[in-house]
Amino acid sequence: MSDEEGFLMNLPSHIIVDVLSRLPAPTILNCKLVCKKWLSLISTPEFAKLHLSRSTPGLVVFQHERVRAEVCRLFEFEDDLDHADLHYDPVIKFDLSVSLGISRGATVQVGSINGMVCFRNFDREYDALCICNPITREYIALPVLDWLVKFPSQVTYGFGLSRISGQYKVVRIFHECVLDPTTGAFSSIPKSECHVYTLGTGSWRGIGGVPFAYNCRSVGLFFNGNLHWVIQDLEGSELISCFNVEKESFQPFPCPFPGERHKGTLHSLGVLAGCLCLCDNTSDSEIVIWVMKEYGLKKSWNKEFVISKMPDFAGESYEMVYALKVFENGDILLTWDDYYLFFYRNQTKTLQQVEADPNYSIQTMLHVPSFVSLKNFVIKENVIVF
């Protein structure tokens, strides 16, 4: 052992922990192999908590290929005033169909919090969820509810964290829908139910009906202790639904343009620079991003970004566009209709495509890598290591 190596090994444990907790997750994984002492220090809940407080968000990309591969990749960002980009070598890559046993139906990402990703896998006869930490390579399968949703009835999910109790919760909203036989539109919703699964309890709890009727297209966005959905009532008006994860209650939430009517839910929610945002792709010429400068205050909604569409690139209007991240230099990363990942380059006011392949669809969301173990929260669930 060299003098330098001996010096590092003999440093006080608290200094080693402080240094290692500042490193990127892939480097820390390699550091586990250095010696038993480092492995022991990195494996403690205290280290995981410290690293999480310093970890920066990356991008988790779920890729569904036609050959049934369900690939999940985690990328890091390059973010400074001179340059904004993705590091194209993934930090983590694994096949959900192999690692998590997901091999049927469709798979969607429900949410990502503190390094944990909630996936939903479903088809006409099956609807199941799991929570996974790609860094620790752990997952749990949530209990499957006995009854399935049949068209035209609908179900949507959200993944959130209670601010006070620190409990992770999955929220399930069900609507029994009736179609108008003449128009094919939703005519009534005679029944609605909300169920909550708290990580560690091993079972779902019914908390009553939902205090409004809507046709929901997307999963809930977790921000500021609440889950948010862009919804559409039976009259076609777009609203925002808000669910307080701690209190387990629904509450009204201001929309930048309440009462607008469309043939479908066309706006998406996201978080940019620590603020709730809403992305609007209903125009043929531009994408508009509204930002709520002060959370919960209606008058703080501001039309922050207006992105002109390039004729040689622009995807179809009336498709969902999601704003993922705004960089230090003003560039914005977005996804378009679950197939296109692209940058809006602030300096040139142009769109730059990152990834597009008709052979697979992609789902993306921000993800903070962490070493927080699922074993810290579960009591009745079985944690599986893959």
N, C-alpha and C positions, 0 to 999 in steps of 0.2 A: 504493500500500500504506500503510495506517495505521501509526501508531507501535506500536500493540498487536500488529498482525500482524507487523511487522518484528521486534519483540521475540521473538515466538514462534519465528519462522523462524531467528533467530540464537542460540537457546539451544544449549548443548552437546548433542551427539547422545545422550549417556548420560542426560541429564535428559529429553529428549524421549521416549526409549524407556521410561524409568521411568514417566512420566506416561501415555503411550498404553497401556502394558501393563495399566493399572488400569481401563481403560474396558471397557464391554460390547462384545461382538463386533460388533453392528450399527454402533455408533459408530466402531469401528476400521475397518470396511469403508468408511465414508464418509471417514475420515481419509486413506485411500489416495489419494483424489482431490484432496487439498489441494495437494500439490506433489510433485515427483520425489524430493526428499530424504526426505519422510515415507514415500512408497511404498517406497523402498529400505530404510529402517530397519525397516518393518513386515514386509518380505518375507524377513528373515533368519531362519535357524534359531534364533539366540539370542533374538530377540524372541518367536518362537513358544513356546520353552521357558519364558521368563519369564512370558508371558501365561497359559500353561497352569497354572503354579504358583499364579496368582492368580484363575483363572477359577472361577466358582461353577456348580454343576450346574443345568441346566434340565430340561425335559421334552420328549423327542422322541415325537411321536404319529404313528404310521403308520395311515392310514385307507384301507380297502379299500371302494370303492363298487361297486354292482352294475353300473354302466355301464363297469366295467373301469378306472376311474381308480385309481391307486395313489399317493395323496398323502402326502407326508412333511412334517410341520411341527415346528418347534422353538420352544418357548415358554420364557419366563423366569418365575421365581417372584417373588412379593412376600412377604418373610418377615421379620416383626418381631413384637415382643410384642403389638402392638395389632391386627395384621391379617395374615392368611395368605390368599394367593390366587394365581391364574395371571394373567399379562398376556395378554389374549386376542388381541392382535395378534401373529401369529407373527414371530419373528426371521427365520426362513428358511422358505420353502415351495416345494416342487417336486414334480413328478409323476414317479415312478419309471419309469412306462411310457414316458415321453418322454425324460427325462434319462439314465436308465441302461439303456434298451432292454428293460425288464422288461415283457413283454406277454402272458405265458401262465401258466396254472396259478395256484397260490397263492403268496403272499409272506409271509414271517415275519421278524421281527427276531431275530437270533441273539444279539447283544450290542452294547454300546457301551463303548469304552475310550478315554480321552484324545482325545475328539472324533471318533473313527472308529466307524462303525456297520457291522456285518456283517449283510447281508441274505441270506436263502435264498429262491430262487424254484424251484418244483417242480410237477410233475404226474405222471401215471402213466408218462410216457415221458421225463421230463426232471428233472434235479436239479442246480442250479447255485447258486453263492454269489458274492457280490461284497462288497468293503469300500469304504466311501465316507466322505469327510469333507464334510459339507454346507456348512461354512464356506468351505473352499478350493475346493469344487466339483470335487473329484477323485474318481475311483474306479478300482478294478481288478477284473477278473473272474478268479476263481480257476479253475484247470483243472477240467474236469468229469471225474469218475471214470467209467470205461468201463461199469460195471455198475450197474443200477438195482435198487431195492428193491421187491419185489412183496409185496402183502398175503398172509399176515398178518405177514411180517417187518417189522421196524421200524428206524428210524434216528433219531438225535438228534445235535445239534451243540452246541458251546460255543465262545466266543471269549474268549481270555485273553492275558495279558501275563506274560512271564518276568521275575521280579524281578531276577535277576542279569544275564542277557544282554541284557535289554531287548527281546527278540524277541516280536513279536505272533504268536499261534498260533491256528488254528482246529482244533478237535477233532471228529472224527466217530466215533460209536459205532454199530455195526451189530449187530443180533441177527436170526438166522434163527429164526423162531418156528413152532411146530407147534400147531395147535388140536386140542382134544378134540372129536371129531365129535358127541359126545352133549351136552356142556354149552356148547360154543363158546368155552370158556376156554382160555388158553394151557396146554398140557400139557408142553411141553419146549422148550428152546432148544439145539439141537445144535451151533450155531456162533455165535461172536461175534468181532468184529474191531474194532480201534481204529486209526484213521488220523489223522495230524497233518500239517497244512500250516503251515509256518513262512514268514511273509511275507518275500519276498526270494529264496526258493529255487526257486520255479516249479514245484514238484511235491509230491505227497502222499507220506507215508512210513507204512508199516504198522509198528505197534509191538507187535503180538501181540493176544491175546485179552483179553477183559474178565473179571476174576476173580469175577464173579457174574452171575447171570441175572436180568433184570428187564424189566418192561414200563414204558417211560418215556413220559411225556406231554408234558413241557416241555423247553425248551432249558436249557443249563447257566447257572447264576448265577456270575459271576466276583467273588470277594471274597478278600482277604488272600492273593493268589498262587495260589488254588485255584479250580477249577470245581466247582460243587455241583449235584446233581440230587436231587429227591425221587423215589424209585423204589419199585417194588412187585415183590416176588419172586413165584415161581410159587405160593406158598401164600397170597398176598394180603397179606402183611405189608409195611408201609411202612417204608422205610429212607432214609438219606441217603448218596448216593455222592459221593466227593470225589476229584478228580483234580489232582495237583500239576503245574502247568504247566511249572515249571522242570525237575523230574526226570522228567516224563512218566510218572508212575506213579499207580496207584489206591491209596487207603488208606481204612480205616474211619473213619467220622465219627459222633459221638454224636447221637442223635435224642431229642427231648423225651419221646416216648412210643413206644419201640421195640416192634414186634410187633403194633401195632394193625392190624386187618384191615377193609378196605372193598371195595366192588365196583369201585372205581376209585381212581386216584391223586387225592386230594382236597385235599392241602396244597401250598402254594406257598412258595417262598423269596424273600427280599428283604433289603434293608439299610435299617435305620432308625437314625439318629443314630450311624452308624459301627459298628453291631453287626449280626450276622447275625440275621434274624428268620424265623419260620415262621407263615404265616397259615392258619387253620383255619375252614372254612365248613361243617362237617358238622352243626352245630346248627340247629334251626328258629328259635331265639330270639336267637342271638347269634353274632358273629364274634369269634374269639379269636386274638390275636397273641402268639406266644411270642418272646422276645428272648434271645439268647445273650450275656450280659454279658461273659464272658471267652471269647474264641474258642478252640474246641476242647475246652473243659472241660464235660463233661456236666452237672455239678451247677449250672452257671451259667445253664442254661435257666430262664427265669422267665416266668410268664403275666403279661405286662406290660399288655396292653390287652384289655378285654372290651367289645365294642360291641354294644349292644342294637339289634335290627332294628326298624324302623318298619313297621307293617302296611301303610301306604299307599305304601311305597316298596320295601321289601325285595325283592331279587331272590330267585331260587330258591336253596334250600340245595343242597348237593352240586354247586355250580358253583364254578369257580376264582375266588378273590378274591386280588388282589395288593396288598400294602402298598408304596407307592412312596416316601413321604416323611413324616416327622414335622416339623412346623414349630415355631418358637420358642415359640408360644403353646399348644402341645400338640395342635393340629389335625393330622389325618392325611389324606393323599391316597391313594385306593385306586382300583383298577379291578375291575369285576365281570363275569366271563364275556365279556371282550373287547367288550362293548357299552356299559357304563356307567362313567363316570368321576365320582367323587364325593368329597366331603369329609366326614370325621367332625369335627364342630365340638365341640371339647373343653369349651367353656364351657356350651353348651346340651345336650350329650350327644345331638345329633341328626345325621342324615345329610342332606347337601345335594347334590343331583345337579348335576353340571357339564355333562355332555354325554350325550345319549341319542337315537339315531336308528336305527330298524330298517333303514334303507336302507344302512347301512354298518357294518362292524365296525372296531374300533380295537385297536391294540397300543401299549403305552406302556412306556417305560423312562427312567431318568435318563440325562442326556447332558451332558457338560462341553464346551461350545464351545471349539474350539482352532484355531489356525492352523498346526498341525503338518502338514507336507506328506507325502503318501504317497511322494513321490520320495526322501525321506530314508531309506526302508527297503527299497525294491524294487530288485532287481538284474535279474531275468529277466522281471518282469511289465511290462505296458504300462499306464502311467498315463494315463487319459483325463480330459480336462477338459470339463465340461458347462456 
